Amino acid sequence: MVFNRVDFPAPGIELTDLVGNPVALADYRGQVVLLNNWATWCPPCVQELTVLDRLYKTYRDKGLVVVALSDEPRERLQKFFAQRPAEFREVLG
């Protein structure tokens, strides 16, 4: 697979957000999607979320979408984001 081309469609990934709503990458067609794989137990990943949130706030009006993927239990992620709010959309993997 080639992912470094412009206008290359994202794979058909469907996930669930923190409240159980379905999310598909196809929903973001026409936008720039930054897909970040992370974990709550990973200190560099947690630090990176602050930078990603700042990046999102700066460029969301230009079509940037930040999607943070984690395979951790939904309850753990909900608790994490309750303590460290982020404006970008986070989803489960």
Rosetta blueprint (number, residue, H / E / L):
1 M L
2 V L
3 F L
4 N L
5 R L
6 V L
7 D L
8 F L
9 P L
10 A L
11 P L
12 G L
13 I L
14 E E
15 L E
16 T E
17 D E
18 L L
19 V L
20 G L
21 N L
22 P E
23 V E
24 A E
25 L H
26 A H
27 D H
28 Y H
29 R L
30 G L
31 Q L
32 V E
33 V E
34 L E
35 L E
36 N E
37 N E
38 W L
39 A L
40 T L
41 W L
42 C L
43 P H
44 P H
45 C H
46 V H
47 Q H
48 E H
49 L H
50 T H
51 V H
52 L H
53 D H
54 R H
55 L H
56 Y H
57 K H
58 T H
59 Y H
60 R H
61 D H
62 K H
63 G L
64 L E
65 V E
66 V E
67 V E
68 A E
69 L E
70 S E
71 D L
72 E L
73 P L
74 R H
75 E H
76 R H
77 L H
78 Q H
79 K H
80 F H
81 F H
82 A H
83 Q H
84 R L
85 P L
86 A L
87 E L
88 F L
89 R E
90 E E
91 V E
92 L E
93 G L
